[in-house]
Amino acid sequence: MDDKTTKIIQILLAIFLPPVGVFFKVGLGFHFWINILLTILGGLPGIIHALWVILSD
């Protein structure tokens, strides 16, 4: 897969399963655990954080 396809898949995962999208981008690091917490506290904060992590290169 090329880079553009990978990015689209990550964005879709960030919208539907935010922690999974973050995991594929950064692994089991700090941002993954923050995203788990934000997703538990409310779906929208988890989505916003996941998109921020994925789109910030």
PDBQT receptor file of N, H, CA, C and O in Angstrom, charges set to zero:
ATOM      1  N   MET A   1       0.838  -1.184   0.000  1.00  0.00    +0.000 N 
ATOM      2  CA  MET A   1       0.000   0.000   0.000  1.00  0.00    +0.000 C 
ATOM      3  C   MET A   1       0.877   1.238   0.000  1.00  0.00    +0.000 C 
ATOM      4  O   MET A   1       1.952   1.260   0.599  1.00  0.00    +0.000 OA
ATOM      5  N   ASP A   2       0.405   2.251  -0.673  1.00  0.00    +0.000 N 
ATOM      6  H   ASP A   2      -0.468   2.232  -1.160  1.00  0.00    +0.000 HD
ATOM      7  CA  ASP A   2       1.181   3.483  -0.682  1.00  0.00    +0.000 C 
ATOM      8  C   ASP A   2       0.832   4.325   0.549  1.00  0.00    +0.000 C 
ATOM      9  O   ASP A   2      -0.072   3.985   1.313  1.00  0.00    +0.000 OA
ATOM     10  N   ASP A   3       1.554   5.413   0.725  1.00  0.00    +0.000 N 
ATOM     11  H   ASP A   3       2.288   5.689   0.105  1.00  0.00    +0.000 HD
ATOM     12  CA  ASP A   3       1.415   6.257   1.909  1.00  0.00    +0.000 C 
ATOM     13  C   ASP A   3       0.031   6.897   2.003  1.00  0.00    +0.000 C 
ATOM     14  O   ASP A   3      -0.513   7.043   3.098  1.00  0.00    +0.000 OA
ATOM     15  N   LYS A   4      -0.535   7.277   0.867  1.00  0.00    +0.000 N 
ATOM     16  H   LYS A   4      -0.094   7.159  -0.022  1.00  0.00    +0.000 HD
ATOM     17  CA  LYS A   4      -1.850   7.928   0.861  1.00  0.00    +0.000 C 
ATOM     18  C   LYS A   4      -2.941   6.962   1.328  1.00  0.00    +0.000 C 
ATOM     19  O   LYS A   4      -3.818   7.346   2.101  1.00  0.00    +0.000 OA
ATOM     20  N   THR A   5      -2.890   5.728   0.868  1.00  0.00    +0.000 N 
ATOM     21  H   THR A   5      -2.177   5.416   0.239  1.00  0.00    +0.000 HD
ATOM     22  CA  THR A   5      -3.868   4.722   1.274  1.00  0.00    +0.000 C 
ATOM     23  C   THR A   5      -3.750   4.424   2.761  1.00  0.00    +0.000 C 
ATOM     24  O   THR A   5      -4.760   4.292   3.453  1.00  0.00    +0.000 OA
ATOM     25  N   THR A   6      -2.530   4.317   3.252  1.00  0.00    +0.000 N 
ATOM     26  H   THR A   6      -1.709   4.424   2.691  1.00  0.00    +0.000 HD
ATOM     27  CA  THR A   6      -2.307   4.070   4.668  1.00  0.00    +0.000 C 
ATOM     28  C   THR A   6      -2.877   5.200   5.507  1.00  0.00    +0.000 C 
ATOM     29  O   THR A   6      -3.499   4.946   6.539  1.00  0.00    +0.000 OA
ATOM     30  N   LYS A   7      -2.679   6.430   5.089  1.00  0.00    +0.000 N 
ATOM     31  H   LYS A   7      -2.174   6.636   4.251  1.00  0.00    +0.000 HD
ATOM     32  CA  LYS A   7      -3.189   7.584   5.824  1.00  0.00    +0.000 C 
ATOM     33  C   LYS A   7      -4.720   7.580   5.858  1.00  0.00    +0.000 C 
ATOM     34  O   LYS A   7      -5.316   7.894   6.888  1.00  0.00    +0.000 OA
ATOM     35  N   ILE A   8      -5.353   7.231   4.750  1.00  0.00    +0.000 N 
ATOM     36  H   ILE A   8      -4.869   6.976   3.913  1.00  0.00    +0.000 HD
ATOM     37  CA  ILE A   8      -6.821   7.180   4.697  1.00  0.00    +0.000 C 
ATOM     38  C   ILE A   8      -7.344   6.103   5.643  1.00  0.00    +0.000 C 
ATOM     39  O   ILE A   8      -8.330   6.324   6.347  1.00  0.00    +0.000 OA
ATOM     40  N   ILE A   9      -6.698   4.946   5.665  1.00  0.00    +0.000 N 
ATOM     41  H   ILE A   9      -5.898   4.766   5.093  1.00  0.00    +0.000 HD
ATOM     42  CA  ILE A   9      -7.113   3.872   6.569  1.00  0.00    +0.000 C 
ATOM     43  C   ILE A   9      -6.953   4.309   8.021  1.00  0.00    +0.000 C 
ATOM     44  O   ILE A   9      -7.821   4.030   8.848  1.00  0.00    +0.000 OA
ATOM     45  N   GLN A  10      -5.858   4.987   8.339  1.00  0.00    +0.000 N 
ATOM     46  H   GLN A  10      -5.153   5.214   7.667  1.00  0.00    +0.000 HD
ATOM     47  CA  GLN A  10      -5.639   5.470   9.701  1.00  0.00    +0.000 C 
ATOM     48  C   GLN A  10      -6.696   6.496  10.097  1.00  0.00    +0.000 C 
ATOM     49  O   GLN A  10      -7.161   6.486  11.237  1.00  0.00    +0.000 OA
ATOM     50  N   ILE A  11      -7.080   7.368   9.194  1.00  0.00    +0.000 N 
ATOM     51  H   ILE A  11      -6.702   7.376   8.268  1.00  0.00    +0.000 HD
ATOM     52  CA  ILE A  11      -8.102   8.371   9.488  1.00  0.00    +0.000 C 
ATOM     53  C   ILE A  11      -9.450   7.700   9.738  1.00  0.00    +0.000 C 
ATOM     54  O   ILE A  11     -10.165   8.076  10.666  1.00  0.00    +0.000 OA
ATOM     55  N   LEU A  12      -9.798   6.720   8.924  1.00  0.00    +0.000 N 
ATOM     56  H   LEU A  12      -9.216   6.415   8.170  1.00  0.00    +0.000 HD
ATOM     57  CA  LEU A  12     -11.051   5.996   9.135  1.00  0.00    +0.000 C 
ATOM     58  C   LEU A  12     -11.050   5.265  10.472  1.00  0.00    +0.000 C 
ATOM     59  O   LEU A  12     -12.059   5.254  11.178  1.00  0.00    +0.000 OA
ATOM     60  N   LEU A  13      -9.930   4.660  10.818  1.00  0.00    +0.000 N 
ATOM     61  H   LEU A  13      -9.111   4.669  10.244  1.00  0.00    +0.000 HD
ATOM     62  CA  LEU A  13      -9.826   4.008  12.121  1.00  0.00    +0.000 C 
ATOM     63  C   LEU A  13      -9.939   5.023  13.252  1.00  0.00    +0.000 C 
ATOM     64  O   LEU A  13     -10.540   4.735  14.286  1.00  0.00    +0.000 OA
ATOM     65  N   ALA A  14      -9.366   6.206  13.063  1.00  0.00    +0.000 N 
ATOM     66  H   ALA A  14      -8.877   6.440  12.222  1.00  0.00    +0.000 HD
ATOM     67  CA  ALA A  14      -9.438   7.244  14.095  1.00  0.00    +0.000 C 
ATOM     68  C   ALA A  14     -10.870   7.680  14.337  1.00  0.00    +0.000 C 
ATOM     69  O   ALA A  14     -11.224   8.041  15.459  1.00  0.00    +0.000 OA
ATOM     70  N   ILE A  15     -11.687   7.653  13.320  1.00  0.00    +0.000 N 
ATOM     71  H   ILE A  15     -11.400   7.359  12.408  1.00  0.00    +0.000 HD
ATOM     72  CA  ILE A  15     -13.086   8.069  13.463  1.00  0.00    +0.000 C 
ATOM     73  C   ILE A  15     -13.912   6.964  14.112  1.00  0.00    +0.000 C 
ATOM     74  O   ILE A  15     -14.721   7.243  14.997  1.00  0.00    +0.000 OA
ATOM     75  N   PHE A  16     -13.723   5.717  13.691  1.00  0.00    +0.000 N 
ATOM     76  H   PHE A  16     -13.065   5.490  12.973  1.00  0.00    +0.000 HD
ATOM     77  CA  PHE A  16     -14.572   4.632  14.170  1.00  0.00    +0.000 C 
ATOM     78  C   PHE A  16     -14.013   3.907  15.401  1.00  0.00    +0.000 C 
ATOM     79  O   PHE A  16     -14.781   3.470  16.258  1.00  0.00    +0.000 OA
ATOM     80  N   LEU A  17     -12.705   3.778  15.495  1.00  0.00    +0.000 N 
ATOM     81  H   LEU A  17     -12.081   4.133  14.798  1.00  0.00    +0.000 HD
ATOM     82  CA  LEU A  17     -12.040   3.122  16.625  1.00  0.00    +0.000 C 
ATOM     83  C   LEU A  17     -10.788   3.923  16.988  1.00  0.00    +0.000 C 
ATOM     84  O   LEU A  17      -9.678   3.512  16.648  1.00  0.00    +0.000 OA
ATOM     85  N   PRO A  18     -10.948   5.054  17.670  1.00  0.00    +0.000 N 
ATOM     86  CA  PRO A  18      -9.813   5.955  17.908  1.00  0.00    +0.000 C 
ATOM     87  C   PRO A  18      -8.559   5.300  18.491  1.00  0.00    +0.000 C 
ATOM     88  O   PRO A  18      -7.467   5.556  17.983  1.00  0.00    +0.000 OA
ATOM     89  N   PRO A  19      -8.660   4.467  19.532  1.00  0.00    +0.000 N 
ATOM     90  CA  PRO A  19      -7.426   3.873  20.063  1.00  0.00    +0.000 C 
ATOM     91  C   PRO A  19      -6.691   2.983  19.057  1.00  0.00    +0.000 C 
ATOM     92  O   PRO A  19      -5.462   2.918  19.070  1.00  0.00    +0.000 OA
ATOM     93  N   VAL A  20      -7.428   2.306  18.198  1.00  0.00    +0.000 N 
ATOM     94  H   VAL A  20      -8.427   2.358  18.187  1.00  0.00    +0.000 HD
ATOM     95  CA  VAL A  20      -6.790   1.444  17.195  1.00  0.00    +0.000 C 
ATOM     96  C   VAL A  20      -6.024   2.294  16.181  1.00  0.00    +0.000 C 
ATOM     97  O   VAL A  20      -4.914   1.942  15.781  1.00  0.00    +0.000 OA
ATOM     98  N   GLY A  21      -6.622   3.417  15.768  1.00  0.00    +0.000 N 
ATOM     99  H   GLY A  21      -7.523   3.703  16.093  1.00  0.00    +0.000 HD
ATOM    100  CA  GLY A  21      -5.932   4.316  14.847  1.00  0.00    +0.000 C 
ATOM    101  C   GLY A  21      -4.640   4.857  15.438  1.00  0.00    +0.000 C 
ATOM    102  O   GLY A  21      -3.616   4.926  14.757  1.00  0.00    +0.000 OA
ATOM    103  N   VAL A  22      -4.693   5.236  16.702  1.00  0.00    +0.000 N 
ATOM    104  H   VAL A  22      -5.524   5.179  17.255  1.00  0.00    +0.000 HD
ATOM    105  CA  VAL A  22      -3.488   5.751  17.378  1.00  0.00    +0.000 C 
ATOM    106  C   VAL A  22      -2.466   4.632  17.539  1.00  0.00    +0.000 C 
ATOM    107  O   VAL A  22      -1.268   4.856  17.362  1.00  0.00    +0.000 OA
ATOM    108  N   PHE A  23      -2.925   3.441  17.869  1.00  0.00    +0.000 N 
ATOM    109  H   PHE A  23      -3.897   3.259  18.013  1.00  0.00    +0.000 HD
ATOM    110  CA  PHE A  23      -2.008   2.299  18.020  1.00  0.00    +0.000 C 
ATOM    111  C   PHE A  23      -1.234   2.040  16.735  1.00  0.00    +0.000 C 
ATOM    112  O   PHE A  23      -0.022   1.826  16.777  1.00  0.00    +0.000 OA
ATOM    113  N   PHE A  24      -1.919   2.056  15.589  1.00  0.00    +0.000 N 
ATOM    114  H   PHE A  24      -2.903   2.230  15.555  1.00  0.00    +0.000 HD
ATOM    115  CA  PHE A  24      -1.235   1.810  14.322  1.00  0.00    +0.000 C 
ATOM    116  C   PHE A  24      -0.255   2.917  13.978  1.00  0.00    +0.000 C 
ATOM    117  O   PHE A  24       0.690   2.693  13.221  1.00  0.00    +0.000 OA
ATOM    118  N   LYS A  25      -0.466   4.108  14.521  1.00  0.00    +0.000 N 
ATOM    119  H   LYS A  25      -1.233   4.290  15.136  1.00  0.00    +0.000 HD
ATOM    120  CA  LYS A  25       0.452   5.219  14.238  1.00  0.00    +0.000 C 
ATOM    121  C   LYS A  25       1.653   5.221  15.187  1.00  0.00    +0.000 C 
ATOM    122  O   LYS A  25       2.791   5.355  14.736  1.00  0.00    +0.000 OA
ATOM    123  N   VAL A  26       1.414   5.072  16.506  1.00  0.00    +0.000 N 
ATOM    124  H   VAL A  26       0.490   4.963  16.873  1.00  0.00    +0.000 HD
ATOM    125  CA  VAL A  26       2.498   5.254  17.479  1.00  0.00    +0.000 C 
ATOM    126  C   VAL A  26       2.769   4.047  18.366  1.00  0.00    +0.000 C 
ATOM    127  O   VAL A  26       3.718   4.075  19.149  1.00  0.00    +0.000 OA
ATOM    128  N   GLY A  27       1.977   2.998  18.272  1.00  0.00    +0.000 N 
ATOM    129  H   GLY A  27       1.205   2.976  17.636  1.00  0.00    +0.000 HD
ATOM    130  CA  GLY A  27       2.190   1.831  19.117  1.00  0.00    +0.000 C 
ATOM    131  C   GLY A  27       1.606   2.036  20.515  1.00  0.00    +0.000 C 
ATOM    132  O   GLY A  27       0.717   2.864  20.713  1.00  0.00    +0.000 OA
ATOM    133  N   LEU A  28       2.117   1.276  21.473  1.00  0.00    +0.000 N 
ATOM    134  H   LEU A  28       2.840   0.603  21.312  1.00  0.00    +0.000 HD
ATOM    135  CA  LEU A  28       1.596   1.335  22.843  1.00  0.00    +0.000 C 
ATOM    136  C   LEU A  28       2.285   2.409  23.673  1.00  0.00    +0.000 C 
ATOM    137  O   LEU A  28       2.677   2.156  24.812  1.00  0.00    +0.000 OA
ATOM    138  N   GLY A  29       2.433   3.577  23.127  1.00  0.00    +0.000 N 
ATOM    139  H   GLY A  29       2.115   3.783  22.201  1.00  0.00    +0.000 HD
ATOM    140  CA  GLY A  29       3.099   4.671  23.815  1.00  0.00    +0.000 C 
ATOM    141  C   GLY A  29       2.143   5.549  24.592  1.00  0.00    +0.000 C 
ATOM    142  O   GLY A  29       0.987   5.194  24.823  1.00  0.00    +0.000 OA
ATOM    143  N   PHE A  30       2.642   6.684  24.981  1.00  0.00    +0.000 N 
ATOM    144  H   PHE A  30       3.581   6.972  24.793  1.00  0.00    +0.000 HD
ATOM    145  CA  PHE A  30       1.895   7.662  25.779  1.00  0.00    +0.000 C 
ATOM    146  C   PHE A  30       0.596   8.078  25.115  1.00  0.00    +0.000 C 
ATOM    147  O   PHE A  30      -0.446   8.112  25.770  1.00  0.00    +0.000 OA
ATOM    148  N   HIS A  31       0.634   8.393  23.841  1.00  0.00    +0.000 N 
ATOM    149  H   HIS A  31       1.480   8.366  23.308  1.00  0.00    +0.000 HD
ATOM    150  CA  HIS A  31      -0.560   8.870  23.141  1.00  0.00    +0.000 C 
ATOM    151  C   HIS A  31      -1.647   7.801  23.067  1.00  0.00    +0.000 C 
ATOM    152  O   HIS A  31      -2.835   8.122  23.086  1.00  0.00    +0.000 OA
ATOM    153  N   PHE A  32      -1.252   6.550  22.984  1.00  0.00    +0.000 N 
ATOM    154  H   PHE A  32      -0.286   6.289  22.969  1.00  0.00    +0.000 HD
ATOM    155  CA  PHE A  32      -2.238   5.475  22.970  1.00  0.00    +0.000 C 
ATOM    156  C   PHE A  32      -3.036   5.464  24.269  1.00  0.00    +0.000 C 
ATOM    157  O   PHE A  32      -4.265   5.397  24.242  1.00  0.00    +0.000 OA
ATOM    158  N   TRP A  33      -2.344   5.530  25.403  1.00  0.00    +0.000 N 
ATOM    159  H   TRP A  33      -1.346   5.584  25.425  1.00  0.00    +0.000 HD
ATOM    160  CA  TRP A  33      -3.031   5.472  26.697  1.00  0.00    +0.000 C 
ATOM    161  C   TRP A  33      -3.861   6.722  26.948  1.00  0.00    +0.000 C 
ATOM    162  O   TRP A  33      -4.944   6.640  27.527  1.00  0.00    +0.000 OA
ATOM    163  N   ILE A  34      -3.367   7.874  26.520  1.00  0.00    +0.000 N 
ATOM    164  H   ILE A  34      -2.487   7.940  26.049  1.00  0.00    +0.000 HD
ATOM    165  CA  ILE A  34      -4.164   9.103  26.629  1.00  0.00    +0.000 C 
ATOM    166  C   ILE A  34      -5.428   8.962  25.794  1.00  0.00    +0.000 C 
ATOM    167  O   ILE A  34      -6.504   9.381  26.218  1.00  0.00    +0.000 OA
ATOM    168  N   ASN A  35      -5.302   8.374  24.612  1.00  0.00    +0.000 N 
ATOM    169  H   ASN A  35      -4.428   8.033  24.268  1.00  0.00    +0.000 HD
ATOM    170  CA  ASN A  35      -6.471   8.214  23.756  1.00  0.00    +0.000 C 
ATOM    171  C   ASN A  35      -7.479   7.233  24.349  1.00  0.00    +0.000 C 
ATOM    172  O   ASN A  35      -8.685   7.447  24.226  1.00  0.00    +0.000 OA
ATOM    173  N   ILE A  36      -7.015   6.177  24.980  1.00  0.00    +0.000 N 
ATOM    174  H   ILE A  36      -6.035   6.004  25.079  1.00  0.00    +0.000 HD
ATOM    175  CA  ILE A  36      -7.922   5.247  25.666  1.00  0.00    +0.000 C 
ATOM    176  C   ILE A  36      -8.719   6.023  26.720  1.00  0.00    +0.000 C 
ATOM    177  O   ILE A  36      -9.940   5.888  26.799  1.00  0.00    +0.000 OA
ATOM    178  N   LEU A  37      -8.039   6.821  27.516  1.00  0.00    +0.000 N 
ATOM    179  H   LEU A  37      -7.047   6.930  27.452  1.00  0.00    +0.000 HD
ATOM    180  CA  LEU A  37      -8.696   7.605  28.565  1.00  0.00    +0.000 C 
ATOM    181  C   LEU A  37      -9.698   8.586  27.974  1.00  0.00    +0.000 C 
ATOM    182  O   LEU A  37     -10.825   8.683  28.461  1.00  0.00    +0.000 OA
ATOM    183  N   LEU A  38      -9.311   9.312  26.937  1.00  0.00    +0.000 N 
ATOM    184  H   LEU A  38      -8.396   9.234  26.541  1.00  0.00    +0.000 HD
ATOM    185  CA  LEU A  38     -10.211  10.276  26.308  1.00  0.00    +0.000 C 
ATOM    186  C   LEU A  38     -11.413   9.597  25.668  1.00  0.00    +0.000 C 
ATOM    187  O   LEU A  38     -12.517  10.141  25.703  1.00  0.00    +0.000 OA
ATOM    188  N   THR A  39     -11.219   8.429  25.090  1.00  0.00    +0.000 N 
ATOM    189  H   THR A  39     -10.323   7.988  25.062  1.00  0.00    +0.000 HD
ATOM    190  CA  THR A  39     -12.323   7.701  24.479  1.00  0.00    +0.000 C 
ATOM    191  C   THR A  39     -13.299   7.204  25.540  1.00  0.00    +0.000 C 
ATOM    192  O   THR A  39     -14.510   7.209  25.319  1.00  0.00    +0.000 OA
ATOM    193  N   ILE A  40     -12.786   6.777  26.682  1.00  0.00    +0.000 N 
ATOM    194  H   ILE A  40     -11.802   6.772  26.862  1.00  0.00    +0.000 HD
ATOM    195  CA  ILE A  40     -13.664   6.337  27.780  1.00  0.00    +0.000 C 
ATOM    196  C   ILE A  40     -14.457   7.518  28.326  1.00  0.00    +0.000 C 
ATOM    197  O   ILE A  40     -15.639   7.379  28.639  1.00  0.00    +0.000 OA
ATOM    198  N   LEU A  41     -13.817   8.677  28.443  1.00  0.00    +0.000 N 
ATOM    199  H   LEU A  41     -12.856   8.790  28.189  1.00  0.00    +0.000 HD
ATOM    200  CA  LEU A  41     -14.491   9.859  28.983  1.00  0.00    +0.000 C 
ATOM    201  C   LEU A  41     -15.525  10.432  28.025  1.00  0.00    +0.000 C 
ATOM    202  O   LEU A  41     -16.470  11.094  28.455  1.00  0.00    +0.000 OA
ATOM    203  N   GLY A  42     -15.359  10.190  26.770  1.00  0.00    +0.000 N 
ATOM    204  H   GLY A  42     -14.592   9.652  26.421  1.00  0.00    +0.000 HD
ATOM    205  CA  GLY A  42     -16.313  10.662  25.759  1.00  0.00    +0.000 C 
ATOM    206  C   GLY A  42     -15.756  10.350  24.386  1.00  0.00    +0.000 C 
ATOM    207  O   GLY A  42     -14.557  10.495  24.149  1.00  0.00    +0.000 OA
ATOM    208  N   GLY A  43     -16.603   9.932  23.501  1.00  0.00    +0.000 N 
ATOM    209  H   GLY A  43     -17.578   9.815  23.693  1.00  0.00    +0.000 HD
ATOM    210  CA  GLY A  43     -16.142   9.518  22.181  1.00  0.00    +0.000 C 
ATOM    211  C   GLY A  43     -15.492  10.628  21.384  1.00  0.00    +0.000 C 
ATOM    212  O   GLY A  43     -14.462  10.409  20.747  1.00  0.00    +0.000 OA
ATOM    213  N   LEU A  44     -16.071  11.807  21.407  1.00  0.00    +0.000 N 
ATOM    214  H   LEU A  44     -16.908  11.985  21.925  1.00  0.00    +0.000 HD
ATOM    215  CA  LEU A  44     -15.557  12.911  20.590  1.00  0.00    +0.000 C 
ATOM    216  C   LEU A  44     -14.139  13.336  20.977  1.00  0.00    +0.000 C 
ATOM    217  O   LEU A  44     -13.317  13.541  20.083  1.00  0.00    +0.000 OA
ATOM    218  N   PRO A  45     -13.811  13.480  22.269  1.00  0.00    +0.000 N 
ATOM    219  CA  PRO A  45     -12.411  13.814  22.594  1.00  0.00    +0.000 C 
ATOM    220  C   PRO A  45     -11.417  12.766  22.101  1.00  0.00    +0.000 C 
ATOM    221  O   PRO A  45     -10.311  13.106  21.683  1.00  0.00    +0.000 OA
ATOM    222  N   GLY A  46     -11.807  11.503  22.148  1.00  0.00    +0.000 N 
ATOM    223  H   GLY A  46     -12.706  11.227  22.488  1.00  0.00    +0.000 HD
ATOM    224  CA  GLY A  46     -10.931  10.442  21.650  1.00  0.00    +0.000 C 
ATOM    225  C   GLY A  46     -10.717  10.543  20.149  1.00  0.00    +0.000 C 
ATOM    226  O   GLY A  46      -9.607  10.329  19.661  1.00  0.00    +0.000 OA
ATOM    227  N   ILE A  47     -11.775  10.868  19.417  1.00  0.00    +0.000 N 
ATOM    228  H   ILE A  47     -12.676  11.042  19.814  1.00  0.00    +0.000 HD
ATOM    229  CA  ILE A  47     -11.667  11.022  17.962  1.00  0.00    +0.000 C 
ATOM    230  C   ILE A  47     -10.786  12.212  17.608  1.00  0.00    +0.000 C 
ATOM    231  O   ILE A  47      -9.925  12.112  16.735  1.00  0.00    +0.000 OA
ATOM    232  N   ILE A  48     -10.999  13.332  18.281  1.00  0.00    +0.000 N 
ATOM    233  H   ILE A  48     -11.699  13.413  18.991  1.00  0.00    +0.000 HD
ATOM    234  CA  ILE A  48     -10.206  14.534  18.013  1.00  0.00    +0.000 C 
ATOM    235  C   ILE A  48      -8.727  14.269  18.287  1.00  0.00    +0.000 C 
ATOM    236  O   ILE A  48      -7.868  14.638  17.486  1.00  0.00    +0.000 OA
ATOM    237  N   HIS A  49      -8.438  13.635  19.408  1.00  0.00    +0.000 N 
ATOM    238  H   HIS A  49      -9.136  13.335  20.058  1.00  0.00    +0.000 HD
ATOM    239  CA  HIS A  49      -7.043  13.329  19.745  1.00  0.00    +0.000 C 
ATOM    240  C   HIS A  49      -6.432  12.371  18.732  1.00  0.00    +0.000 C 
ATOM    241  O   HIS A  49      -5.291  12.560  18.310  1.00  0.00    +0.000 OA
ATOM    242  N   ALA A  50      -7.180  11.344  18.340  1.00  0.00    +0.000 N 
ATOM    243  H   ALA A  50      -8.106  11.190  18.683  1.00  0.00    +0.000 HD
ATOM    244  CA  ALA A  50      -6.667  10.382  17.361  1.00  0.00    +0.000 C 
ATOM    245  C   ALA A  50      -6.352  11.065  16.029  1.00  0.00    +0.000 C 
ATOM    246  O   ALA A  50      -5.308  10.813  15.428  1.00  0.00    +0.000 OA
ATOM    247  N   LEU A  51      -7.259  11.929  15.573  1.00  0.00    +0.000 N 
ATOM    248  H   LEU A  51      -8.107  12.134  16.061  1.00  0.00    +0.000 HD
ATOM    249  CA  LEU A  51      -6.994  12.649  14.322  1.00  0.00    +0.000 C 
ATOM    250  C   LEU A  51      -5.787  13.551  14.460  1.00  0.00    +0.000 C 
ATOM    251  O   LEU A  51      -4.989  13.666  13.530  1.00  0.00    +0.000 OA
ATOM    252  N   TRP A  52      -5.644  14.189  15.600  1.00  0.00    +0.000 N 
ATOM    253  H   TRP A  52      -6.293  14.096  16.356  1.00  0.00    +0.000 HD
ATOM    254  CA  TRP A  52      -4.481  15.073  15.832  1.00  0.00    +0.000 C 
ATOM    255  C   TRP A  52      -3.179  14.270  15.776  1.00  0.00    +0.000 C 
ATOM    256  O   TRP A  52      -2.209  14.703  15.154  1.00  0.00    +0.000 OA
ATOM    257  N   VAL A  53      -3.156  13.097  16.426  1.00  0.00    +0.000 N 
ATOM    258  H   VAL A  53      -3.944  12.746  16.932  1.00  0.00    +0.000 HD
ATOM    259  CA  VAL A  53      -1.947  12.269  16.428  1.00  0.00    +0.000 C 
ATOM    260  C   VAL A  53      -1.633  11.786  15.014  1.00  0.00    +0.000 C 
ATOM    261  O   VAL A  53      -0.478  11.822  14.588  1.00  0.00    +0.000 OA
ATOM    262  N   ILE A  54      -2.637  11.342  14.298  1.00  0.00    +0.000 N 
ATOM    263  H   ILE A  54      -3.574  11.313  14.644  1.00  0.00    +0.000 HD
ATOM    264  CA  ILE A  54      -2.415  10.783  12.959  1.00  0.00    +0.000 C 
ATOM    265  C   ILE A  54      -2.019  11.850  11.946  1.00  0.00    +0.000 C 
ATOM    266  O   ILE A  54      -1.164  11.608  11.095  1.00  0.00    +0.000 OA
ATOM    267  N   LEU A  55      -2.627  13.018  12.030  1.00  0.00    +0.000 N 
ATOM    268  H   LEU A  55      -3.322  13.214  12.721  1.00  0.00    +0.000 HD
ATOM    269  CA  LEU A  55      -2.358  14.053  11.028  1.00  0.00    +0.000 C 
ATOM    270  C   LEU A  55      -1.137  14.920  11.340  1.00  0.00    +0.000 C 
ATOM    271  O   LEU A  55      -0.674  15.661  10.473  1.00  0.00    +0.000 OA
ATOM    272  N   SER A  56      -0.614  14.838  12.556  1.00  0.00    +0.000 N 
ATOM    273  H   SER A  56      -0.990  14.236  13.260  1.00  0.00    +0.000 HD
ATOM    274  CA  SER A  56       0.585  15.625  12.882  1.00  0.00    +0.000 C 
ATOM    275  C   SER A  56       1.829  14.788  12.585  1.00  0.00    +0.000 C 
ATOM    276  O   SER A  56       2.156  13.856  13.319  1.00  0.00    +0.000 OA
ATOM    277  N   ASP A  57       2.488  15.125  11.538  1.00  0.00    +0.000 N 
ATOM    278  H   ASP A  57       2.223  15.882  10.942  1.00  0.00    +0.000 HD
ATOM    279  CA  ASP A  57       3.712  14.392  11.130  1.00  0.00    +0.000 C 
ATOM    280  C   ASP A  57       4.920  15.249  11.314  1.00  0.00    +0.000 C 
ATOM    281  O   ASP A  57       6.036  14.814  11.029  1.00  0.00    +0.000 OA
TER     282      ASP A  57
